[in-house]
Amino acid sequence: MYYVSIDRSGWLGWQENFVDYGTRRAHVVSVLTEGAGNAYKYLLRRLGISYVIAGQDSLDNTLVLHKLATLFGMERVMIGGGGVLN
């Protein structure tokens, strides 16, 4: 199970590489653009958080879905919202 986070610029302050949903644990996968800084990508690597880069300044949604399918074997995704894209 994965928790895919859209974080174009690399602002979310993760402290662990998972999110718990009751008795299930989901591995965090962060979706970034090329605008995310190297220090943030280093933080993700240090915490063991997977990430994909899909787009230069804005997200290429087709590329996001392609990478999630090919790199993580995702056949379905559930989109939830309520936040603001950074």
Helices and strands as residue ranges (DSSP letters): E 2-6, E 18-21, E 24-32, H 38-47, E 50-53, H 61-72
